């Protein structure tokens, strides 16, 4: 195996595959030693992993040694290959496909230009470079209207501007999956409270001082004349 090929199991699948796919796509090869087609497909996947120099990680899972994982992934036939990106399966196939078909599968798993722009937009937004982030998200959506990561990122920016209608339109376009869950959480968040106007403390004190001087004067003018023995002077 080369440096971009790993073995995975029931114990480490979540960290080695699901979590890792949030940074780098992971292709999972579900196989068994007795499977003839697996012995045909495996070397092809190894070669493509080396050819792509880390653009994706190839994780091999022996289904005989990891029955719980096989059940969780609903493996019915092998070889079965799953492509994970951003924590979710984005493409899959069963059987020893020819190289051209496997390359087509990889094209669905590897990030597109729109995906790269959306990732850059997330980094720019995290750095508070909102104008640049918005431009990256909008360009990503121009390239691929189904780029959920860009739609979510742009929705966050317009929601912060209190443009709820536009944010909801963007969120409605997002497909089921982890990004959809994040979109639902964003849609459920209450609108931010309006900012109160800034008040200069000295101006506030001066205003109150002026107000109370007026109150004291009004009370003084309203007082009855002095009295003797509880009666008003005549």
Secondary structure as GFF3:
##gff-version 3
##sequence-region A 1 234
A	DSSP	beta_strand	5	7	.	.	.	ID=ss1
A	DSSP	alpha_helix	13	13	.	.	.	ID=ss2
A	DSSP	pi_helix	14	19	.	.	.	ID=ss3
A	DSSP	three_ten_helix	20	22	.	.	.	ID=ss4
A	DSSP	beta_strand	25	31	.	.	.	ID=ss5
A	DSSP	alpha_helix	36	51	.	.	.	ID=ss6
A	DSSP	beta_strand	56	62	.	.	.	ID=ss7
A	DSSP	alpha_helix	67	72	.	.	.	ID=ss8
A	DSSP	beta_strand	80	85	.	.	.	ID=ss9
A	DSSP	beta_strand	88	94	.	.	.	ID=ss10
A	DSSP	alpha_helix	99	109	.	.	.	ID=ss11
A	DSSP	alpha_helix	113	126	.	.	.	ID=ss12
A	DSSP	alpha_helix	130	143	.	.	.	ID=ss13
A	DSSP	alpha_helix	148	160	.	.	.	ID=ss14
A	DSSP	alpha_helix	164	172	.	.	.	ID=ss15
A	DSSP	alpha_helix	178	188	.	.	.	ID=ss16
A	DSSP	alpha_helix	201	222	.	.	.	ID=ss17
A	DSSP	beta_strand	227	228	.	.	.	ID=ss18
A	DSSP	beta_strand	231	232	.	.	.	ID=ss19
###
